[in-house]
């Protein structure tokens, strides 16, 4: 018997309209007004592992692995795995490092673009 764990190189959350339509919790969605330096909570089903200490992309998912380009660069600050209704969940805190408002490449192989020469 093994332990089911998913490793995620990015944080993929839903559009906040999913919360407004009562389809998702607010922690499962990208906040409406992202602010650099602000800390947000997120919640995912299953046991997930993210890269801590390094910047990772925040992206929007429509489900079925339909993903956007990075919306922001974030750092994971805190992690908790827990059971709710006998299902494993992951909740974390992340900090916005930079918000992207263009179509430029900001990550290469999940590293920030300035780390590679």
Secondary structure as UniProt FT lines:
FT   STRAND          6..8
FT   STRAND          11..14
FT   HELIX           17..20
FT   TURN            21..22
FT   HELIX           26..28
FT   TURN            36..37
FT   STRAND          39..45
FT   STRAND          48..50
FT   STRAND          55..63
FT   TURN            64..65
FT   STRAND          66..67
FT   STRAND          72..84
FT   TURN            85..86
FT   STRAND          87..99
FT   STRAND          107..108
FT   TURN            109..110
FT   STRAND          111..112
FT   HELIX           113..115
//
